[in-house]
Amino acid sequence: MAKSSILVTGGAGYIGSHVVKLLGERGERVVVLDDLSTGNRDAVLFGELIEGNTADTALVEKILQDHEVDTVMHFAAHTIVPESVENPLKYYRNNTAATRNLLECCQNADIRNFIFSSTAATYGIPQDDTSPCIETTATAPINPYGMSKLMSEHMLHDLSEACDMKHVILRYFNVAGSDPDGKIGQSTKNATLLIKVAAEVALGKREQLTIFGTDYPTPDGTGVRDYIHVSDLASAHLSALDYLRNGGKSTLLNCGYGKGFSVRQVVDSIDRIHGEKINVVEQPRRAGDPPSLIAGVDKIHQTLDWKPQFDDLDKIVDSSLQWERKLMEK
Ligand code: UD1
């Protein structure tokens, strides 16, 4: 029988679970490996969920063999920037060393395609933050999280010279929103991400939203980011899979919409969709935040057949609010 399963590591997490849903709906064979440290069993809507870690060589080898895996999508990672500063080795262990282990298993099992979740945190604070970051913009992570991912990118790049496995590295910008069906969403506890926090404030789960910094060199003084709906990010993974299956070469792609919104614009959107103003306070800048981070997206559109469907801040915010309501009912 032809090898045809897709191993999704971290498939019980926020982004991974959205990708598993799309893969399942498309009829792909999926197996999920997740240690459930931050993921949720209920979020895995398709395929078998195997509880474990990518650092477990014997387990990974067994899964690759038993499930006739030919493609690996690697989401499993720690993603909290301040935690990575306090505990860098935790990040290098799980995001870098465990990825090295997974890659070695993939090399030994002749895996053909590898899709890797990377991050705009690899760019650090871009020298020229007036224009979008393109894939050739210098990388200079300013925290262990970004560095742990960049090290994995380098391993993949080196490996592509040494074996036949092809990869697509996707550098995510600011991921937000939740599945339009309302079945899955972002369940992270003690979230720090702007849209999630703002939605929690709107629904009374938190007292107020703090705007970190109103004196940035941006149009309204607050930080600007490229927010991408998680379902569009998920569909980019399926496009990347098709690209590799059609013989595409290993590549690195930014994943965003190529436009930025300020913190105040996000707050306005929340107020508009929610129908009343949320409670906001202003504080000085948060350490390590670049003024503006926007994806250059020419390369992803030239490379993949990817058509975003939720490129609209209000849609992102609306889906976040709906998911927060759902979480309250649970
Ligand atoms: C996120 C990602 C990071 C990635 C980056 C890409 C996580 C934990 N972080 O970080 O890995 O590299 O996107 O662009 O996934 N803000 C407030 N108040 C808040 C929260 C945020 O004013 O309560 C502001 C921030 O100062 C920033 C903007 O909102 O200007 C977005 O912040 P946040 O949602 O935390 O994401 P990033 O820090 O950009």
Residues whose N, C-alpha, C, O or C-beta is under 5 A from the ligand:
A	BS01	UD1	T79 I80 V81 T119 A120 A121 Y172 F173 N174 T192 L193 L194 I195 V197 T210 I211 F212 G223 V224 R225 V263 R286 D289 L293
